[in-house]
Amino acid sequence: MRATCPDCGAQAHLSAFFVEDDGKRLAALLADMQPELGRAVIAYLGLFKPAKNALRLPRAVKLVQELASLVDAGSVCRDERSGVRRPASPAMWANGIEQMLAQRASLTLPLENHNYLRAVVFGLADKADAATERQREENARAGRHLDTAAPAQPKETPLQRQLAWIRQQEGYGAFTAEQAEEERAKARAKYGEKA
């Protein structure tokens, strides 16, 4: 089966894209993400591509590991110095990436880090948080505050927690790619296939 790189247009057999260990590592990282986010991240990597060169696989792996850590935190902070955090779902991160891709022409490329994405996602999370607060205030004014609890955030499943830990350990170098994949298989067997 032949595949085409959506960024550079290179065509090759599908297995050629996974010959290098970094290619396999990148595929594993993307496979652990929700499909919507994984697809967005592939396009997002194009924003880091140097003007005259291809984006190197080790750099792509590092970028995706950093982004996965940000997403797994479950919250976003525009600037770590301010300390203000807002809850952020993987869908918000995917929406933030889509917004950046839509305004690609106005960005200074290649990007150096995820700071602009963090600011975009923080804006989305802040709006969602403000809407929740407005709803809570309306409920209080209407007398519905006594019987209506705040909307519950979806809880992280044990499998999601274990997969995040494995990804973190692999990022630290505690697990090789093979060991991490073995641990993922054990976790899926223990907790079930649904993440």
C-alpha positions in Angstrom: 0.0 0.0 0.0 1.4 3.4 -1.0 1.0 6.5 1.1 1.5 10.2 0.5 2.9 12.7 3.0 0.3 15.4 3.3 3.0 18.0 4.1 5.8 17.4 1.6 4.0 15.2 -1.0 6.5 12.4 -0.8 5.1 9.0 -1.9 6.3 5.7 -0.6 5.1 2.3 0.6 3.4 2.7 4.0 6.0 0.7 5.8 8.7 3.2 4.6 7.3 5.9 6.9 7.9 3.6 9.9 11.4 2.3 9.2 13.1 4.5 11.7 12.6 4.1 15.4 11.5 7.7 15.7 8.8 7.1 13.0 7.5 4.2 15.1 7.7 6.3 18.3 5.8 9.1 16.6 3.1 6.7 15.3 2.7 5.3 18.8 2.3 8.8 20.4 -0.3 9.7 17.8 -2.1 6.4 18.3 -2.5 7.2 22.0 -4.3 10.4 21.3 -8.0 10.8 20.6 -8.5 10.6 16.8 -9.6 14.2 16.4 -6.6 15.5 18.3 -4.2 13.1 16.5 -5.3 14.3 13.1 -4.9 17.9 14.2 -1.4 17.3 15.6 -0.2 15.8 12.3 -1.1 19.1 10.5 0.2 21.1 13.5 3.6 19.6 13.0 3.8 21.4 9.7 3.9 24.7 11.5 7.3 23.7 12.9 8.8 22.7 9.6 11.9 24.9 8.7 11.5 26.8 5.5 14.1 25.0 3.4 14.3 21.6 5.2 12.0 18.9 6.3 11.0 18.5 9.9 13.3 15.9 11.4 11.6 12.9 13.0 13.4 13.3 16.4 12.2 16.9 16.6 8.6 15.8 15.6 8.7 13.1 18.4 9.9 15.7 20.9 7.1 18.2 19.9 4.4 15.5 20.1 5.7 14.3 23.5 5.6 17.9 24.8 2.1 18.4 23.5 0.9 15.1 24.9 2.1 16.2 28.3 0.2 19.5 28.0 -3.0 17.7 27.0 -2.6 15.0 29.6 -2.4 17.7 32.4 -6.2 18.3 31.8 -5.7 22.1 32.2 -4.0 24.9 30.5 -2.0 27.9 31.7 -1.3 30.8 29.3 1.9 31.7 31.1 3.3 29.6 33.9 4.4 32.8 35.7 0.8 33.9 36.3 -0.3 30.5 37.6 -3.9 30.9 36.3 -5.1 27.5 35.0 -8.3 26.5 33.2 -9.7 23.0 32.6 -8.9 22.0 29.0 -10.1 18.9 27.2 -8.4 17.2 24.3 -11.2 18.6 22.1 -10.2 22.1 23.1 -6.6 21.4 22.1 -7.8 20.1 18.8 -9.9 23.2 18.3 -7.0 25.4 19.2 -4.8 23.7 16.6 -7.5 24.1 14.0 -7.7 27.8 14.8 -3.9 28.1 14.3 -4.0 26.2 11.1 -6.8 28.5 9.8 -4.6 31.6 10.5 -1.4 30.0 9.3 -0.6 32.9 6.9 -0.5 35.4 9.8 1.8 33.2 12.0 5.6 33.7 12.1 6.8 30.3 10.9 8.4 28.0 11.8 7.1 27.9 15.4 9.7 27.4 18.1 7.5 26.1 20.9 3.8 25.5 22.0 3.4 28.9 23.7 1.1 30.4 21.1 -1.1 27.2 21.1 -1.3 27.4 24.9 -2.5 31.0 24.6 -5.2 30.0 22.0 -6.4 27.0 24.1 -6.3 29.1 27.3 -8.6 31.6 25.5 -11.0 28.8 24.5 -10.9 27.3 28.0 -11.5 30.8 29.6 -14.6 31.3 27.4 -15.9 27.9 28.4 -15.2 28.7 32.1 -16.9 32.1 31.8 -20.0 30.5 30.2 -20.2 27.9 33.0 -19.9 30.7 35.6 -22.7 32.7 33.8 -24.9 29.7 33.9 -24.2 29.1 37.6 -25.1 32.8 38.3 -28.3 32.6 36.3 -29.3 29.4 38.1 -28.6 31.1 41.5 -30.7 34.2 40.5 -33.6 31.9 39.4 -33.4 29.8 42.5 -32.2 26.7 40.7 -28.8 26.8 42.5 -30.0 24.5 45.3 -30.8 21.5 43.1 -28.3 21.9 40.2 -24.7 21.0 40.7 -22.0 22.3 38.4 -21.5 20.1 35.3 -19.2 17.3 36.2 -15.9 17.1 34.3 -15.5 13.7 32.7 -13.4 11.6 35.0 -10.2 10.1 33.8 -10.4 6.3 33.4 -7.8 4.1 35.0 -6.7 3.1 31.4 -6.2 6.7 30.4 -4.3 7.4 33.6 -2.0 4.3 33.0 -1.4 5.3 29.4 -0.5 8.8 30.4 2.0 7.4 32.9 3.5 5.1 30.4 3.9 8.0 27.9 5.5 10.1 30.6 7.9 7.3 31.5 8.8 6.8 27.9 9.5 10.6 27.6 11.8 10.4 30.5 13.7 7.5 28.9 12.6 5.1 31.7 11.0 2.8 29.0 12.2 2.1 25.5 9.6 2.2 22.7 9.3 -1.6 22.9 8.9 -1.6 26.7 6.3 1.2 26.5 4.3 -0.7 23.9 4.5 -3.8 26.1 3.2 -1.8 29.1 0.4 -0.4 26.9 -0.7 -3.9 25.9 -0.7 -4.9 29.6 -2.7 -1.9 30.6 -5.3 -2.5 27.8 -5.6 -6.1 28.9 -6.0 -5.1 32.5 -8.5 -2.2 32.1 -10.2 -3.0 28.8 -9.7 -1.6 25.4 -11.7 1.6 25.8 -9.7 4.7 26.7 
